[in-house]
Amino acid sequence: HNPSDLDNSIPEHLAKKLCSAANHGIAKSTWSSYNSGVKMLHNYSKDLNTNLEAPLSHNQLLIFIGWLLDKQVGADTINTYLAGLRQLYLSKGLNPVSIRSELITQIIKGRRHQTLSMDSVGSQKQRLPATPAILKLLKLDLLKSSENSTTKLLIWAVCTLAYNGAFRIGELLAKKQTRFNPLDTLLEDDIKIIETSVNNTKTKLIQVCLKQEKTNSSKS
């Protein structure tokens, strides 16, 4: 804020006091962010070959925000730029009621939702379907692995059991590597080998007693 931007009716020594207090009302880091917004406004003016005068009209603000969106600027950054623009107005002795109309607020809110949606899609890991071909590749990797034979057999047993029983991996393994809850984690006593008759032929089957129903899709 500069005393020369204040009304002439304010005594000079008081204008200096007022500006000094106002300038200390915002942290230096915040001022830096606001200055970035003013720089972006100048870049926008040069890019579109447009002469701008403060305060910007609502239509000019919309074009500026649209230009920022075209530059892939996020909602929070746009908010910071608008705050910097308002500080620019105040420093020039202007006092706009608000530069965020309902439409501008909705646009920024929508931009935030767009960013969240894109981040969510980008963070989702694609899972390969469990197929015999995938099991063969897994077996080859296990054979090349430096793990001991007991660990390799254990991994292979879990994979083949999950595949043949159509289990979710969370139904067979604990959620945490270092601890488990015996009430919802598969234990040794929950897996049994039983003999039964299939088409008059005795067959051994693996019987798995799940701690939770497979139809229960609720997440803890």
N, C-alpha and C positions, 0 to 999 in steps of 0.2 A: 504494500500500500504506500502511496506517495501523497504527502500533504497537498501537493499542487492539484491533485484530483478531487479534493474535497471542496465543498462550497466556500466561496470567498468570505461568507459571513462568519466563518469560524476563525477565531484569532490564530495566527500562525503558530505561536508556541503551544496552543492547545491542539492544533491539527497535528503537530509533530508527536505529541503525547498519544493522541488517539491512534495514529498510524503505527507507532512503535508497539503499543499494546496489541493492536490487531495482528501485526506481523508475528508477534510471539504467541498468538493463539493457535498456531498450527506448527507442528514439528517440521524440521528441515526435510526429513525424508518424505513427508506428505507434500511439502512444497515442490519437491523434485518430481513427484508423481504428477502433480497438477501441471507443472511446466511441460511435462511430456505431452499432456493433453493439448496444451496451447500449440506446441510444435506440430502435433498431428493436424491441428486445425489449419495451420499455415501450409502444411503439405497437401492437405485436401484442397485448399484454395489454389495452389499452384497446379495440382494435378487436373483439376476441372476448369482451370483458368477463370476463376470466379473471384470477384472483389467482395470482401466481407466487411461489414461494419457492425460493431457491437451496439445493442444486443441483436443476435441473430433472430430472424423470424422463425416461426414454428416450422415452416416448409424448409428453410435452410438447415434447421436442426435435423429434420428427417433425412435430408439428402446427406448430411454429414454422417449420421448414424448408418445410413445405407452404405456409404463409402467405407466405413469402418467394418461393417459386416462383410463387404466384398473383400476386405483385407484379412478376413478370418480372425477378427478381433473378438475376444470373449466378452461376456456380459459384465463381469466384474471390472474389466479394463475400461469398457465403455462408461460404466458408472463413474470410475475415477476421472476419466476425461471430461465428463459433464460437470463433475464437481470442480475440476480445475477451471472450466469455462465460467462457472458461476463466480469463482474467486477472481477471475479476470474482470468480470463485470463489476464486482464490489471494489476492486482496486482502482477502477476508473470512475468511481462515484455513482455507478448504476446500481439499482437494487431491484432486480427482477423478482416477481412474486414466486415463480417457479419455472424451471426450464424442462421439467419432466411432466409432460401432459399425460393423460390416461393412456393415450396411444403409445407414447414413447415408453412408459412404464411397462406396458404389455409387450412391446417389441423386445425390450431387454429381458423380461421374464421368459419370453419364448426362446430367446437366444440361449439363455441358461439351460432350459430344458433340452434344446437341441444338442448342446455340448455334453450334457449328462447322458443323453441317449447314445451319442457317438462314442463316448468313453466306455459306456456299458457294453456296447457291441464289440469295441476293440479289445476289451479286457476278457471277453468270453473265450475260453480255450476250446478249440474244436477237438472233439473226441472221436477217435476212429471206432467204427463198430467192431465188436468182437466177432471175428470170423475164423474159420479154420486156417486161412492164409495168415492172419495176424498171429495166431497161436504158433504157427511154424516159424515165423520170424522171431517171435519171442523165445522160442526154444533154441534157435540158432544163436541169439544174443546171450542166452544163459550158458550155452556151451563154451562161448568165447570169454565169458566173464571170469574174473579172477577170484570170485567168491568161492568159498569152500563148498564141497559137494552137498553137505547138509543144508546150507542156505539155498543152494540151487534147487534141490528137491522140494524144499518148503515153498519156495516161490512158484515152482511148477505145479505143485499140489493145489495151492490156492487158486491159481489161474484156471486150471482145468476144472476144479470144483465149481468156480464161479460161472464158467462157460456152460458146463453140462447141466448145472442146476438153475441156470438163468437167474443167478443171484446178483444183487447190487454188491459192489465191493464193500460198502459200508455195513452190509449184513454179515460179513465174514470177518472183517478186520476192525480193530479198535480205531476210534477217531484220532487219538493222540498216539504218537510213537513211544512216549516215555511212560504213559500210564493208561489204565483202562477201568471201566466201570463194569463189574461182573454182572450187574443187573441187565445191561443191554449189549454186552460184548460176548461173542461166541467163545465158549470154553471147550476144553478137551472132552468133558462129559456130554457136551451137546452134539457130538458127532459119533455115530455108532455104525458099525458094519453088521448088517443083518442078513440072514438067509431067507429067501422066499422062493415061491414057485411061480414061474412064468411059462405058460404053455406046457405045463407038466414037466418043466425043467428047473432044477434047483439053481438059483442064481444069487450071488452076493450083491447087495446094494449098500450104498452109503446113505444113511438116514441123518438128516440135519434138523435139529430142533432150534428154530429161530426164536430169539427173545422177543421179537416184535412181529406183528402180522405184516405180511407183504403188502396188504391193502392199505396199511397205515402210512400215508405219505406226509404226515405232519413233520415239521422240522423243529428240533429242540433249540 
